[in-house]
Amino acid sequence: MPGRPAGALTAAAVTITIVDPLGPGFVTAWPTGGARPEVSNVNTGGPGGPVPNFAIVPLSADGR
């Protein structure tokens, strides 16, 4: 972000929503360049309506 020193932002507060799942699945968010975590942020058991979840997602050193 303009006007922010590098590394000033370390995480993002986000709501991740699976809108119209067709079957079981998951979504995982993680910083660019990092290893994928072994846990997910949102899970769905099958078809159905929206599945939202709030998460604090770490950012890479360049804010991605």
C-alpha positions in Angstrom: 0.0 0.0 0.0 1.3 3.5 -0.8 2.6 5.3 2.3 3.2 2.2 4.4 6.7 1.0 5.2 7.6 -2.5 3.9 6.6 -5.1 6.4 4.1 -2.8 8.2 1.2 -5.1 7.4 1.6 -8.6 8.8 -2.0 -10.0 8.4 -5.3 -9.5 6.8 -8.7 -10.0 8.4 -11.0 -11.6 5.8 -14.3 -13.3 5.3 -14.0 -16.3 3.0 -17.2 -17.7 1.6 -17.8 -20.8 -0.4 -20.9 -19.7 -2.4 -22.5 -22.7 -4.0 -20.6 -25.9 -3.2 -21.2 -28.9 -5.4 -19.7 -31.4 -3.0 -17.2 -31.7 -0.2 -14.2 -29.3 -0.2 -12.2 -26.7 1.5 -10.4 -23.3 1.0 -7.1 -22.5 2.5 -5.5 -19.0 2.5 -1.8 -18.4 3.1 1.0 -15.9 2.3 2.5 -15.8 -1.1 5.7 -17.8 -1.3 4.9 -19.7 1.9 4.1 -23.4 2.4 0.4 -24.3 2.4 -0.8 -24.8 6.0 -2.2 -28.2 6.9 -5.4 -26.7 8.1 -8.2 -25.0 6.1 -10.1 -21.7 6.6 -13.5 -22.9 5.3 -14.9 -26.4 4.9 -18.0 -27.7 3.2 -19.5 -31.2 3.6 -21.4 -31.2 0.3 -24.0 -29.3 -1.8 -25.8 -26.5 -0.1 -26.0 -22.8 0.5 -23.2 -20.4 1.3 -20.6 -21.4 3.9 -18.8 -18.3 5.3 -15.9 -18.1 7.8 -13.8 -15.3 9.2 -10.0 -15.7 9.2 -6.9 -13.8 10.1 -4.4 -14.6 7.2 -0.7 -13.8 7.5 0.9 -11.8 4.7 4.2 -12.2 3.1 7.0 -9.7 3.7 5.8 -7.7 0.6 2.2 -7.7 1.8 0.8 -10.4 -0.4 
